[in-house]
């Protein structure tokens, strides 16, 4: 058990609080580096999606978790990054150029979205970002000269130093991992800077932030721009991984998945973005298992407990029909959101912190340790 006593400002902004973090993160990074050589191609494909979703999760955390600005339009930013890469690739633009161009364009559009959203808060800001997502989806479907409309666009394998990189190759996985690591490290440094502290101040209380001299409007726009730019970078990788993009791939459900990433992982933790991405990526394999294997297992259990052949077959058909329902994935998302909001608002990372603290303080641990006291001035109670 280790307790840290901070004695100066440098202790408060240190990237690694103590040497144990260096060792644990080093071991994790080493495991991720050797993963392509010990895991199957399917698991590696899932890890690539984890890296992409976690990158978007970190971007959304900057806007929602650390600045307090809600958004259900990040699928649109992902689409802008993906389509920018696909369009510039047709003109043989090198990968580093269109990768940076996608982030810059998406960040610029994010800033443009941030300006009209300055007067909106809460549910009204959510509605505004949903409207933006619908507008982008409609533009992608109608602007056929650029996006090919609903026919979609093929995305060729990216080229690094003149060498084609397959979407299933270890090199592409390392590229996605590098983008994720750089995004996390960059975000950590951002949060240690005056800009990051201004973001957190705005999230906790706009009135208090203004009283300390924070330009709330400027930093809100910055938050939108940075979050959108990082999502644009992830969109380039997303397009290359799928090798085909179309407007119906960037729907409201995808934006909800990104919200679930940070909600499940933890709204105020970068670790939570990774944990939430792992959870979301596991949903589709779970649904496949539920549809392909679970009916036979349940039918076998029914037969073991004395059910006849016909009864077991009926059980199999009913379970298979339930597992194949069109809205099952959305229903699972809804149940997950409700359960986490009710029972674990801090997400998976919050649960891990509680478990760790329990063993550190046992038998003196108190359940109220993580309850956040909400104290508002009168002017903010109805805000």
VENZI-V401328 format. One record per run of one state. SS is the DSSP state (helix for helix, strand for strand, loop for the rest). FROM is the first residue (numbers start at 0). TO is the last residue. If there is no record, write none. Layout:
# VENZI-V401328
{{SS,FROM,TO} {SS,FROM,TO}}
This chain:
# VENZI-V401328
{{loop,0,7} {helix,8,12} {loop,13,17} {helix,18,36} {loop,37,39} {helix,40,64} {loop,65,72} {helix,73,88} {loop,89,93} {helix,94,118} {loop,119,121} {helix,122,141} {loop,142,142} {helix,143,146} {loop,147,147} {helix,148,150} {loop,151,151} {strand,152,153} {loop,154,156} {strand,157,159} {loop,160,161} {strand,162,164} {loop,165,168} {helix,169,191} {loop,192,192} {helix,193,203} {loop,204,204} {helix,205,210} {loop,211,214} {helix,215,241} {loop,242,242} {strand,243,244} {loop,245,245} {helix,246,248} {loop,249,250} {helix,251,264} {loop,265,268} {helix,269,291} {loop,292,292} {helix,293,303} {loop,304,307} {helix,308,322} {loop,323,326} {helix,327,342} {loop,343,345} {helix,346,360} {loop,361,365} {helix,366,369} {loop,370,376} {helix,377,379} {loop,380,382}}
